[in-house]
């Protein structure tokens, strides 16, 4: 998209020349890692700090973070972190950020409750002050006047965030949908968004692009409840397990309501489900009596038709409650033929294989599985094209930047904005690392910021691209280790080099090939010694080159080759 300077007009033309910088550290070009920062007068506010779940080509990686080096290097300038809502792709990286910063964190009660658990688990509870804000509230955060506007999403109490700045209002939609009949009655506040547009005008809109390819409108969350009621009534006498995101309190509420309406007690299974249900009940977001719940240990003794289990594991996570049940390894609940499992979630991109594996495991146990390919037991929490167009028509921004989605999603969102009347040269498609300056002349690009992937393996947050590349080679091609003992003084190889392999060839069936490899390495090392090579690195290099050539010629494979040279 063209990025030329365009003079401000109308009420915007007389503003003082205090530029605002917006930098994107993640979330533009992938699903997850959502993180941006807004800068004014040398001070920064961080908007969200999320994680991304690893792709299948990231072996051994647990999570992927934004590169937070830009924020760590400017720790003294960071005024606060503002959280739009409580999903992991927006708050899951907060604990990693707080290793380098001590700042206040703003968000709704639910968002802070979900984020605080992660922070305290990491032992960083003293690194942040959690500041609860309510719908429609405005807070002065450093040089920023920040307004929190309610939006509907698949986790309670999400916000769109309006930054009132000298360059006009910068509005970030957060993740949202326009649900006219939400379970909790909390609507996306289109009236306030329209008021912002009518009064001061919105200078820049950044909006969720996740469903920008999907026509129409996202169905109301209440439709899931109606589907579940119909299905539960048809499953009289059968035990039912429903799995969904533990943060989806509205979905949990509907499952509980349907279970009680059909004469069932409810048990929760999975650590995060138990914690989030307890949090929601404490905050008054889950409306259910104490006597409606039972302990999961009681389920096996109950009439199957009188119980419903709400479980974690909708994404096929290897050690989740549902995965363990599918494998017959759950210590709490053994599924049997005739049971029903409802997967009330859609796989996050990249998780399809894991979810499919779990579904196959459930079928092997004789369980009936109901998912979105069978019944409408899930609806998205993200706006589709009709809702995105509605937002654009209400807000009428001068400039527009699509955010939160893969590149194709953002391109489609950009086209929607142009169709809704935003001038083509004022629609800017950005990627991770891009920085924009908003001033009296319009928007221009400036120096980019670091925005690469940071891989987390266990407690290590700095797994390099080199380590990941090595893991891919090991996973795809295997490893060949050659161990040779060399007498430097005599200039000879003491004994035939030993070849050890994993994942390249099956050693008992390839003895001739391994013997040939040993001989090739011996010859190469003796020639190197005769030519005067006398240091370990030179000998290792000759061994690797000779073995690599043989491996390539004989097997057309490229395993990792590790030469070990011992000198005597």
N, C-alpha and C positions, 0 to 999 in steps of 0.2 A: 504494500500500500504506500502511496506517496506521502512523504512527510515534509511538506514545505511549510514555512512560517506563514500563518494567516492572521491578519490583524483582528484583535478582539473587537466586538461591536456592542452597541447598546450600553447597558449598565456595566458590562464587563470592561469597557474600554478605559475607564478612569481609575482602575485599581492600581495600587502602588506596585512598583516593580520588585516584589519579593517572590522570587521563583520558588516553586515546589518541585522536588525531585521524587519520582516514583521508580523504585528498582524491584525487579522480579528475581527472587532467588530460587523459585521452584513452582511447579504447578502449571506451567505453560508449555505444553507439549507432551504431558503424561498425566495419568490419573494418580494423583497423590503429590506429596512433597509440597503442599501449598504453603508459600511463604513469600511475603513482599514487605518492603519497608518504604515509608513515606518520610521525606526529609524537608524541614523548613528551618531556616535560620541556624543551620548547623546541628539541629537536633533530629533524632530519628524516633519513629514509632514503628514497631514491628507488627504486621498484621498476619496472624496465624503462623504456626511453625509445625508443619505436619510431616508425616513419613509416607513412604511408598512401599508396598509389599513387593518382594523381589520377583523378577521374571524367571521363567524356567532356565534361562541361560546364565543365571547368577548362582552357581552351586555353592551351598554352604552359607549363603547370605540370609540373615534374618530380616533386616530392614534396610531401606535406603533413605538417607537423609539429604536435605539441602546442604550445600556447602555454606557453613555459617561463618567462614573466615572474615568476610566483610564486616559482619556485626561484631565479631570478637575483637577485631582490630580497632573498632570504634566504640568499644564498650562504654566509655565515659559519655558518649553522645546519645546513647539509647535511653529514652525517657520511659518507655513502657512497652509491654506486649499487649495487643488487643486480640482477643479470640472471638471469631465469629460464631462458632458452635463447637460441640464436643466430639466430633468424629476424629479418629486417629489420623486421617490424612490432613487434619488441620491443627491438632494439638499434640500428636504423638511424639514430635521432636522437641517439645518444650524442655524436657529434662536435659537433653543434650545442649540446648542453648544456655540453660542456667548454669552449666559448668563454667561458663565464661562471663556471665552477667549476673548482677543482683538488681532486679527491677520489679516494679509492680506489674501485676497481670490482671487485666480487665476482662470481664465476661459475665454471662448470666450465672445464676446459682447452679444450674445443671452443668453447664460447660466447665465451670471452675471445679465442681465436684468430680467430674470425670478426669479433668487434667491433674488435679491435686493428687489423685491416687498414683498416677505414673511418677509424678515428681517425688512424692514421699517414698515410693518404692526404691527410687534411685538415691535416697538419702540426701535430697537437695531441698527439703521443705523449708529450710532457713534461708534459701537463696531468693525467695520471691514473697511478695506481699500480694495476696489475692483480694482483689477489689470487686465486689459484686455490684453489677449495674442492672437496672430494670428497664422494661420497655419504655421507649420514648425519652429516656434520660439523656442529659448532655453533661459531659465532663470536660474540664480543662486539663489536658494532658500535655505538659510542657507548653510549647507554642500552639498546640492544636486544640481546637474546640471540636470534640468528638460527640456525635449523636448516634444513639443505638436504636435502630428501627426494627420492630419485630417482623420476622418472615417465617413462613411455614417450611419445615424440612422434615426429614425422617428421624431427627433427634429433637427433643423439646427445646424451646427457648433459643432458637437461632436468631442472629441479627444481620441485617444490612447495616453498614457503617458509613455515616456521612461525616467527612472531614471538612469543617468550615475553615477555609484558608483565605489568605489575601488574594489568591488567584481564583476564588470561587469555590464552589462545593465539589469535592471529589467524593463520589459515591461508589462504594463497593457492595455488590449485591449479597455477598456470601453465597453459600449453597441455598437454593430456595426453590419453591414451587408455589403456584397460586391455587391453594386448596380451599374451595368455598365452604366445605363442611369438615374442617379438621376435627380430630377426635377430641382435642382439648378446647376447641372453640377459639383458639388464638390464630387470627387471620394475618396474612401478609398485609401490612399497613399501606395499601395503595393510596389512601387518602393523604397520608403524610408525605409519601413520595411525590404525589401530585402537587402538594403545597410547596415543597422545595422547588419544583420546576416552575411553578407560577410566581413565586416570590423572588428568590434570589437567582434562580436558574441553576441547572447542574452543568458545571464546566466540563467534567470528565466522569463518564460512567465506565466502571469495570464490572462485567457481569459473567455469571456462571455459564459455561458453554457445554456442559457434559452431555445434554440431550439436544444439542442444536441441530442434529441431523434428523430428529424424530418429529414428524408432523403432528399437528393436533395439540391436545392438552393432556397432561398427566392425570390419570384417574385419581379420585379422592382416596385417602387412606381408609375411609369408612367402607369402601367397596370390598376391602379384604375381610373385614368383619362379617359382612353379609355372606361372602363365599364360605368362610370358615363355619358359620352357623349351619349352612346347608350341608356341608360335608360332615360335621360332627353329628348331626341328626341321622345321617345315613350310616354312621359307624357305631351305632348302639351296641354295647357289649364288647367293643374292641378297645385295646389300650392305644392311646394316641401320644406321640411325641412330636412337639413342634419346635423347630429350630429357627432362630432369627438372630440378627445382630443384637448383642446385649444392650447396646445403647438405644435401641429402637423401642423406647418406653411406650409409645402409642400402639405399636404392634403387640407388645406384651399385654397392655390393657385390654385389647380386643380379644386376645387368646383367653385371658382370664375370664372376661365377660361371657364368652361363648362356652367355656368349660363349665362355669357355674350355671348357665342357662340350661345346659344339658345334663346336670346332676353330677358333675365331676369335681373332685378336689384337685388342687394344683401343687406340683412340686417343681422346684428349679434345680437345674443340673449344670454345673460348670462354674468356675470361680468368678468369672466376670459377670455372669448372669446373676449370681447370688448377690454380688456387691452392688450392681446397678439397680436391681430390684429393691434392695434395702435403701439405697440412696433415693430412689424415686418415691418410695413410701415415706421416707423421712421428710422429703420436701413437699409432700402432698400431691405429687404428680401421678401417683398410682392409686386409684380409688378401689380398695378391696379390704374386706374384713380380715382380721388375723386368723379366724377359724376356717378360712377358705384354703389356707396353705397347709401342706403336710411336709414332713421331712422326706427326702428322697429314699431314705432307708425303709420307709413304710410302704413304698410302691409295690414291691414284690408280694406283699401279704394282702393287697387289696384286690377287689373285684376289678378286672381289666376295664370294664365299662364305666368305672367310677373314678378314673384317674386320668390326668393329663400332665405330662412332663414338658416343661419349657426349657430348652437346652441351648447351649452354645454349639458352634461347629458348622454354621451354614456355609462357610467358605472352604470346607474340607481340610482345615488345619490339622497337621499330623497327630497332635496330642490332644485335640479338642474332645469334648464329651461325645459328640456324634461319631467322630472317627473311631474312638475306642469302642463304642457300641457296635459300629459296623464290623469291627474286627473281632468282636466277642471278648474284648479285653477290659471292659468297664467293670470297675469294682462295685458300682452302685446298681446297674441295671443290665440285665441280660435280655436282649430282644429275642422274640420267638415268632414263629409263623403265625400270621393273623394280626400282628401289631401293625400300626400305621405310623409312618414318619412323614411329617409335612416340612418341606424345606421352604420356609417363607422368606426367601431372599433370592436375589439374582447374583450369580458369580461375578465378583470383581474381575475385570479383564486380566487374564493371566492365571486365574484360579480355576478355569473350566475343567482342566484335567483332574485336579485334586477333588473337585466336587463330583465329577463323573466316577472317580475311583471309589468314593464313599457310597455313591448310589449303587454301584455294582456290588459292593460288599453287603449293603442292606438287602438287596434282592437275593443274594446267596443265602441269607438267613430266613428267607421266606416272608420278608416284610414288604408290605405295600408302601410304595414311595410316591408322594404327591409333590410336584414342584411346578414351576411356572410354565413348563412345557406341557403340563397336563391340565392344570386349573389356574385361574388368576388369583394365586395365593400371595402375590407380592405386587406392590406398585412402587415406582421410583419416587425418590424424594427430590428429584431435579426437574426443573421446568423444561417442557418441550417447546417446539417452535411457536405455538399459539401464545403461551405464557411469556416467552421471551419478547415476542412482538408487543404484547400488552405492556410489559415493563418499559420498552422503548417508547411506546406511544404516550405513556404516563410521564416518564422522566424527561423526554425530549432533550437529550444531552447535546452539547456543542461538539464534544469529542467522545469517541468510544473506543475502548480496548477490550476485546474478548479475553477472558481468563478461565482457568480451571477446566482443562480438557486436553485431549490430544490435538495435534496440529490441525487435523481435518475438522475437528469440532469447532475450533476457533475460526477457521476459514469460513465454514458455513454460518457461524454466528455473525461474522463480519458482513456477509452477503445479506443476512436478514436485516442488519442495521441500515445498510444502504437502501434496501427495499422500503424501510420504514422512514426514510427521509433524511438520515444522517449523511452529510456530504461525503463522497468517496474519499477525498483527501483528508478527511477528519476521522477516518476509521483506520486504526493502527493495529496490525497483527504483530504481536511481540513473541519472543521466546525467552526461556530461562537465561538470565544474565543481562537482559536488556535494561537500560535505564532511560527514562524519559524526563525531560525538564518542561514544566508547564509555566509559562510566563505570559506577559502581556501580548506577545506576538503569536502565541499558540503553543504547539508542542514540537519539540525537537529531540532527537536522540543525543545522548552524551556518552561518556566513557562507560563501558559495560562493567559489571561486577562479577566476581567469581560465582559460578552457579553449577559446578559439576556435581556428579553423584558422589556421595560419601556412603560407603558400604559398612554395615554393622554386622559383625559376626560375634555372637555372644555379647561380651562386655566391651569388645574392641570396636571403636568407631572410626578406624582409619585403615581399613583393608584397601590396599591400593589396586589400581587397574592391573598392575603386573601380577599381583597375587590372584586376582580373579581370572586373568588370562591363563595362568598356570593351571588353575582348577578346571577350566574348560578343556584344556589339552588333556589333563589327566582323565577327565570324565569321558571324553570322546575318543582318545587314542591310546591311553594307558601310559606306562612308564617303563623304561629299560635302564637298569643300573649295571654298570660294568665296574668291577673291582679288580685292580691290577697292582701287583707288588713289583717294584723296580729297584734294582741295585745300581745306584748312580755311579759308583766307583767302577764296577765291572762293565757298566753299559749294557745291561741285559735285563730282560723280564724274568723274574725268579721262577714263576710258575704260570701255567695257563690262566689268563684272566677269567674271572668268574662272572657269568651273566645271570642277573636276577631280573625277572620281569613280572609286572602286574598289569593286566588289562591289555597287553599287546598280543601275545600268543600264549596258548596253554602249554607250559613247559614240558610236561610228560609226552606230549604229542609232537613236539618240535625240537627234539634233541639234536638232530642233524643241523638245523638252522642255528641253534644256540652254539653248537661246537664251531660252526663256520664263523659265527660272530666273534667268538673268543679268539680264533686264529687270526682273523682280520685285525683285531685290536692289537694282538701281540706283534704282528708284523709292522703295523704302523708305529707302535711305541719303539721297537728296536731300530727302525729307520730314523725316528726322531732322535733317539739317543746317539746313533752314529753320526748324525748331522750336527750334534753339539747341544741339543736341547737338554737343559739341566734343571729347570725349575718346574714346580708343580703345575702352574697355570699352563705352560706350554705343552706339557705332557697331556694334561686333561683336554686341551684343545685338539690335539692330534687324535686322541682316543674318541672324542665326540664326533669329529669329522668323519673318521673311518667307519665308525659304527652307524652313524646317521646315513651315510651313503649306502651301506649294505641293507639297512632296514628299509629305506625307500625303494631300492631296486627289487628286493625280494617280496615285499608285502604291500607296496604302495600306501603305506601308512606313515604317520608322522608323530609317533609317541614322544613324550619327553625323555630325553637321554641325559642321564646323570653319571658322569665318569668320576670314579674315586681312585686316586693314585696314591699308593703307600710306598714310601721310599725306605730303603735299609742301607 
